[in-house]
């Protein structure tokens, strides 16, 4: 039996809700994995060890969503204002939180002179603002906010994609070449993962695969991803390449690109099968949609603010027990804090968007 859906686009209402829910779960996986690093979550705790894989999911999803937005007929000015407002409304407060919180604790512990000389530098200040941390081994870093690296990757994907869509002819070639030179090899190496999401957005509303086949594909994508993450094959391949290719370490967070590509395919296959398994009818109730939208609306804030908050808790000598339940108060605190931050940053991005549009005009 062939399945033909009524929606004219791939990213329909059902799939949007599913991806929002998965996005929040991925952000929680990042939180739990980083809590483990700070001793705030058990080493063998449920759903820990998935932080890097969650970022791969974010890349695929980002490509899908951004490409879908440009397909709606936005012009270059709208694209720039939307992306800049979305990013800077959260990134700038996150940078302030990171620098100020570490500065306060450095001052209290008598390490303030070292903090000023090592962290408060022009490279560490301008690099994150221009998202150059991962470009050509610049060495710029954000105090107490390691996850900021993936945001640097995504911003350059936005820029490259925007240049491709809104420039034409020879100008497009020159501009893309210049942007690629600035972004650097580490960022470009994972761009096929982001472009996989772009490819998904171009798929249409029909699928010739039968439902049993889609079910197998859906669960098979989970099992394949689980095997890659938990078998250690990703670290084995990374270590092999690291030991046999001079300078391989310079790729930084892209060193697991081989298995990252496979994980991205698993994500894409899962999204594809989900789209046609749910069909064109209303799979989720209106109440479910509201709940999922509410938690998904703070996902960006959760991702970018949680690490400084965990650092603060660690410096305050907060400890938890040896089971997952003892970590619940920490999870609740971080979620509530990130929700409050999102009210004044992520959810206010439209104000910044209008301001940017006025300047571009």
C-alpha positions in Angstrom: 0.0 0.0 0.0 1.4 3.3 -1.0 1.2 6.3 1.4 0.4 9.7 -0.1 0.0 12.5 2.4 -2.1 15.6 1.9 0.4 18.2 3.1 2.4 19.8 0.3 5.5 20.1 2.3 7.7 17.7 4.2 7.8 19.6 7.5 4.1 19.4 8.5 2.4 20.0 11.8 2.8 16.5 13.1 6.5 16.3 12.3 7.1 19.8 13.8 5.6 18.6 17.1 7.7 15.4 17.0 10.9 17.3 16.3 10.1 19.8 19.1 9.7 17.0 21.5 12.9 15.3 20.3 14.7 18.6 20.5 13.8 19.0 24.2 14.9 15.4 24.9 18.2 16.0 23.2 18.7 19.2 25.2 18.0 17.2 28.4 20.5 14.6 27.3 23.1 17.3 27.0 22.2 18.6 30.5 22.5 15.2 32.1 25.8 14.4 30.4 27.3 17.6 31.6 25.9 17.2 35.1 27.8 13.9 35.2 31.0 15.8 34.4 30.5 18.0 37.4 29.7 15.1 39.7 26.0 16.1 39.9 24.7 13.0 38.2 25.8 9.3 38.5 28.4 8.0 36.1 26.1 5.2 34.9 23.0 7.4 35.1 20.2 7.0 32.7 20.5 8.9 29.4 24.0 10.2 30.1 26.8 10.1 27.6 24.7 11.5 24.7 25.8 15.1 24.6 27.8 15.0 21.4 25.2 12.9 19.6 22.5 15.3 20.6 24.5 18.1 18.9 24.5 16.0 15.7 20.7 15.8 16.0 20.5 19.6 16.5 22.6 20.1 13.3 20.3 18.0 11.1 17.2 19.6 12.6 18.7 23.1 12.1 19.3 22.5 8.4 15.7 21.2 8.0 14.1 24.2 9.8 16.3 26.9 8.2 15.8 25.5 4.7 12.1 25.3 5.3 11.9 28.9 6.4 13.7 30.2 3.3 11.3 28.2 1.1 8.5 30.5 2.4 9.8 33.3 0.2 11.8 35.3 2.8 14.1 37.9 1.3 17.7 38.4 2.3 16.9 41.1 4.9 14.3 38.9 6.6 16.7 36.0 6.7 19.5 38.1 8.3 17.3 39.8 10.8 15.6 36.5 11.9 18.9 34.6 12.3 20.8 37.4 13.9 18.0 38.2 16.4 17.5 34.5 17.2 21.2 33.9 17.9 22.3 37.2 19.6 19.2 37.4 21.8 20.5 34.4 23.6 24.3 34.4 22.9 25.1 37.8 24.3 23.3 37.1 27.7 25.0 33.7 27.8 28.4 35.4 27.3 27.7 37.9 30.0 26.6 35.1 32.4 29.7 33.1 31.6 32.2 35.9 32.1 30.5 37.5 35.1 29.8 34.3 37.0 33.4 33.0 36.6 34.7 36.5 37.5 32.7 36.6 40.7 33.9 33.2 41.9 37.5 33.9 40.8 37.4 37.1 42.9 36.0 35.3 45.9 38.7 32.6 45.7 41.6 35.0 45.2 42.2 34.0 41.6 41.0 37.2 40.0 44.4 38.3 38.5 44.7 35.0 36.7 41.2 35.2 35.5 41.8 38.7 34.0 45.0 37.6 32.2 43.7 34.2 31.0 40.0 34.7 30.2 39.3 38.4 29.8 41.3 38.9 26.6 40.4 40.4 23.3 40.5 37.0 21.6 38.1 35.5 24.2 35.8 38.5 24.0 35.6 39.2 20.3 36.0 35.6 19.1 32.6 34.4 20.7 30.8 37.5 19.5 31.9 36.9 16.0 31.6 33.1 16.4 35.2 32.5 15.5 36.1 30.1 18.4 36.3 27.0 16.2 37.8 28.7 13.1 41.3 27.7 12.2 42.2 26.9 15.8 41.8 30.5 16.9 41.8 29.4 20.5 39.1 31.7 21.7 37.0 30.3 24.5 34.0 31.2 26.6 34.7 30.9 30.3 32.5 28.2 31.9 30.6 27.5 28.7 32.1 24.7 26.6 28.9 23.9 24.7 29.2 27.3 22.9 31.3 25.5 20.3 28.3 24.1 18.5 26.7 27.5 18.2 29.8 28.8 16.4 29.4 25.9 13.9 25.7 26.6 13.3 26.1 30.4 12.8 28.6 29.7 9.9 26.2 27.2 8.4 23.5 29.9 8.5 25.9 32.3 6.8 27.0 29.9 4.1 23.4 28.8 3.4 22.2 32.4 3.2 25.0 33.3 0.8 24.1 30.4 -1.4 20.4 31.2 -1.5 20.5 35.0 -1.8 23.6 35.6 -3.9 23.7 34.8 -7.6 26.2 34.2 -10.4 29.9 34.9 -9.9 29.3 36.9 -6.7 28.0 33.7 -5.1 31.2 31.8 -5.8 33.4 34.6 -4.5 31.4 35.2 -1.3 31.1 31.5 -0.5 34.8 31.0 -1.0 35.5 33.9 1.4 33.1 32.6 4.0 34.6 29.1 3.8 38.1 30.5 4.3 36.9 32.3 7.4 35.0 29.3 8.8 37.8 26.9 8.5 38.1 23.1 8.0 36.7 21.9 11.3 33.4 23.7 10.8 33.2 22.8 7.1 33.8 19.1 7.9 30.5 18.7 9.7 28.5 20.9 7.3 27.3 17.9 5.3 25.4 16.9 8.4 23.6 20.2 8.4 23.0 20.0 4.7 21.4 16.6 5.2 18.6 18.5 7.1 18.4 20.9 4.1 17.9 17.9 1.8 15.1 16.6 4.0 13.2 19.9 3.7 13.1 19.5 -0.1 11.3 16.1 0.1 7.7 16.1 -0.9 4.5 14.6 0.6 4.5 11.1 -0.9 6.2 7.9 0.1 6.0 4.6 -1.7 7.2 2.5 1.2 4.7 0.4 3.0 4.0 1.0 6.7 5.8 -2.2 8.0 8.9 -1.1 6.2 8.6 2.4 7.7 8.2 0.9 11.2 11.4 -1.2 10.7 13.3 1.9 9.5 12.0 3.9 12.4 13.2 1.5 15.1 16.3 0.5 13.1 17.5 4.1 13.1 17.3 4.1 17.0 19.2 0.8 17.3 21.9 1.9 14.8 22.4 5.1 16.6 22.5 3.4 20.0 25.1 1.0 18.8 27.4 3.7 17.5 27.1 5.7 20.7 27.5 2.9 23.2 29.8 0.5 21.4 32.8 2.9 21.6 33.4 2.7 17.8 33.2 6.4 17.6 36.1 6.9 20.0 38.0 4.0 18.4 37.9 5.6 15.0 38.7 9.0 16.3 41.7 7.7 18.3 43.0 5.8 15.3 42.9 8.9 13.0 44.3 11.0 15.8 47.3 8.7 16.2 48.0 8.3 12.5 47.2 11.7 10.9 49.5 14.6 11.9 47.6 17.6 13.2 44.3 15.7 13.3 43.7 17.1 16.7 43.3 20.5 15.2 39.8 19.5 14.0 38.7 19.8 17.6 35.0 18.9 18.0 34.9 17.5 14.4 37.3 14.6 15.1 34.5 12.1 15.3 33.2 13.1 11.8 33.2 9.5 10.5 30.6 8.2 13.0 29.0 11.7 13.1 28.0 11.2 9.5 26.5 7.8 10.2 24.6 9.2 13.2 23.3 12.0 11.0 22.0 9.5 8.5 20.2 7.7 11.4 18.6 10.9 12.4 17.5 11.7 8.9 16.1 8.2 8.4 14.2 8.5 11.6 12.7 11.9 10.7 11.8 10.6 7.2 10.0 7.4 8.6 8.3 9.4 11.3 6.9 11.9 8.8 5.0 9.2 6.8 4.2 7.0 9.8 2.2 9.8 11.4 0.3 10.6 8.2 -1.4 13.8 7.3 -4.1 13.6 10.0 -3.8 15.3 13.4 -1.6 12.8 15.2 -1.2 15.0 18.3 -4.0 16.7 20.3 -4.1 20.4 20.6 -3.3 20.1 24.3 -0.2 18.0 23.5 0.9 20.6 20.9 0.7 23.4 23.5 2.7 21.4 26.1 5.4 20.4 23.6 5.6 24.0 22.2 6.0 25.4 25.7 9.0 23.2 26.6 10.5 23.4 23.2 10.4 27.2 23.4 13.2 27.2 26.0 15.4 24.6 24.4 18.0 27.1 23.0 18.2 28.8 26.4 18.6 25.4 28.2 21.4 24.5 25.9 23.4 27.7 26.1 22.8 28.6 29.8 23.0 25.3 31.6 26.8 25.0 31.7 27.5 28.2 33.5 24.8 27.3 36.0 26.3 23.9 36.6 29.7 25.6 37.2 28.1 27.9 39.8 26.5 24.9 41.6 29.8 23.1 41.6 31.7 26.1 43.1 29.0 26.3 45.7 29.9 22.7 46.8 26.5 21.3 45.8 26.5 17.5 45.9 24.1 14.8 45.0 23.7 11.1 45.9 24.6 8.1 43.8 21.3 7.6 42.0 19.3 9.5 39.4 16.6 10.6 41.8 19.0 12.6 44.0 19.8 14.7 40.9 16.2 15.8 40.4 16.5 19.0 42.4 19.5 20.1 40.3 17.6 19.4 37.1 14.6 21.3 38.4 16.8 24.3 39.4 18.5 24.4 36.0 15.2 24.1 34.1 13.6 26.8 36.1 16.6 29.1 35.8 16.8 28.6 32.0 13.1 29.2 31.7 13.4 32.5 33.5 16.3 33.5 31.3 14.3 32.5 28.2 11.5 34.9 29.2 13.9 37.8 28.9 16.1 36.6 26.1 14.9 33.8 23.8 11.2 34.9 23.9 12.1 38.5 23.3 14.0 38.0 20.1 11.3 39.6 18.0 12.1 43.0 19.6 15.7 42.6 18.5 14.5 41.4 15.1 12.5 44.5 14.5 15.5 46.7 15.6 17.8 44.9 13.2 15.3 45.2 10.4 15.1 48.9 10.9 18.9 49.2 10.7 19.0 47.1 7.6 16.3 49.2 5.9 
